[in-house]
C-alpha cells in the first residue's frame, strides 16, 4: 500500500468522523499505523507530511499528531 492510498483512507476516516479520527482526537502513532497498514514507518512519515500539508492533522511536539 502506498502513502497516497493510506492518505486517502485516513482522510476518508476523518471525513466520516470515525472514532479515533474526529476533530481534536489523537491519531495512532506512526509505528501503530505502520503495523495497521503493513508498511514501513517511512511510508507513514510521508503520508503524515501530506496530511499536515493539507491541514487535516497537526503535530503537537512530544504529544503526538491530532486531527485538526
N, C-alpha and C positions, 0 to 999 in steps of 0.2 A: 504494500500500500504506500502511495506517495504522500509527501507532505501536503500536496494540493487536495488529495482525496480526504485526508484526515481533517484538513482545514474545513472542507465542505461539510463533513459530518459534524464537527464541533459547532460550526456556525449554525447548522440546522437545529442542533440541540438547544443552542442559545435562543434562536428564534422561536422555537416551540415552548421555551420556558421549562425544560425538563428539570427535575430535581438535580441539584448539583451544578446546574448551568443557568441559574437565574441571576438577575442583576444583583451584584454585591456578594455572590457566593464564591468561595474559593474553589478553583479548579484542582483536579488531581495533580500531583507532582509530575514533572517530566518523566521520571522513572516509572511512575504508575501508568502514565499514558503510553509509554514505550511498551510496557508489558501488555496493556489492554489491546493495543493495535499491532502487536508483534513486529515492532520495528526498532531500529537503533535509536538511541536517545538523540543523536544528531538530527534525525528526521523530525523529531518532535520539536527540537530547538528551532529549526527552520520554520515549522508551522506556527510556533508561538510568535515568531517575529512577524509573520503575516497577520495574525490575529491582532497583535499590538498595533501594527501599522494601520490597520483598518478600524481601529478604535473599539474593537469588540472586547478586549481584555486590557487590564492594567497590571503592571508589576508593582508590588509593594515590597521594597527592599527588606529581605530577611523574613517576610511573612508569606510570600508566595504570589501566585497570579490569580486575579479575581475578575469575574465578569463585570464589564463596565456598566 
